[in-house]
Amino acid sequence: MLCSKYVRALGALYLRIVGTSVECYKYLEPLYNEYRKIKYKNRQGKFELSHVDEFVDSLLREDRVCDVILPRIQKRHILEETEQLEPRVSHE
């Protein structure tokens, strides 16, 4: 596939921008198991190496990714307490 890891990362960013809190956690957390390397350009204009799972983690935890200010989402523990999400099980 043509650059499927970048298409996946772009789709994840899009979902994070337009999705609800529950949708973001439901569809992005499985990407924590995606360890492929990706390159991105930092603020100084230099390319850095990262991984898809690190990119997804930044989407779920940070307010700004790829110089885009993201809408706020509910914290995961609050969604678990209100039974909108099941507790996350790590498969490490």
Residue pairs with C-beta under 8 A, 6 or more apart in sequence:
1 7
5 34
5 36
5 38
5 52
6 38
8 31
8 34
8 52
9 38
9 52
9 55
12 28
12 31
12 55
12 56
12 59
13 59
13 65
13 66
13 68
15 23
15 24
15 27
15 28
16 24
16 28
16 59
16 60
16 65
16 70
16 73
17 68
17 70
17 71
19 27
20 73
21 73
21 74
21 79
21 84
22 79
22 84
22 85
24 59
24 60
24 73
25 60
25 73
25 76
25 79
25 85
26 85
28 56
28 59
28 60
29 56
29 60
29 88
31 52
31 53
31 56
32 53
32 56
32 57
33 53
33 91
34 51
34 52
34 53
34 56
35 51
35 52
35 53
36 51
36 52
37 49
37 50
37 51
38 49
38 50
38 51
38 52
38 55
39 47
39 48
39 49
39 50
40 47
40 48
40 50
40 55
40 66
41 47
41 48
42 48
43 67
55 65
58 65
59 65
59 70
60 73
60 76
62 70
63 69
63 70
63 72
64 70
76 85
76 88
79 85
80 86
80 87
